Amino acid sequence: MMTTLFVLTALASAGLFTELLAANQAPLGYEDESGFHFGPECTDGQSFELENPS
């Protein structure tokens, strides 16, 4: 009984730790009606591809 409790506590702790690491490493971006966009929000209406012709 105690072993099961310890195993479940360890699994829950590992899951919480993994979730915190994943949230810390998540990319920054924004989502609008056309979908999710990585990077800061562009306020001048131009896309990044038009600004960088390479």
N, C-alpha and C positions, 0 to 999 in steps of 0.2 A: 504494500500500500504506500509506504513512504517512498520507495524507489520510484513508483509511478508518478508520485507527486513531484519528486526531484527531476525526473526526466521531462515531464510536461513544463515545469518551471524553466528548465534549461532551454527547451525548444522555444518557449515564448520569449525568453530573454534574447536568444539568438535572432529570432524574427524581428524583434523590436530594434535591436542593434543594426541589423541589415537594412531595415526600413529607414532608420535615421541616416545611415551612410548614403543610401540611394537618394533620399531627399536632399542631402547636402551636395551631391554631385549632379543634380538635375540641371538641365540646360535652362538658361534664362530666355524668355521670349514672351510672346503675347498671342492671344487667340481672338480672331474676329469672325465675321460671318463667312469668310472664305477659307478659314482653317487656322491652323497653328503656324506661327512664324517665329523662327529663331532670331535672337538678337534684339536690340532695342527697337522700339516702335518708330517707324519713319513718318515724320509729320509733314514733309513737303510733297508727298504723293508720288515720289519716284521710287522705283524699285532698286535694289542693290545691283541687279544685273545691268541696268542701264547706266549706272554710275561707274561701273568697272568694265570697260570694253575688252579686257583680256580674255 
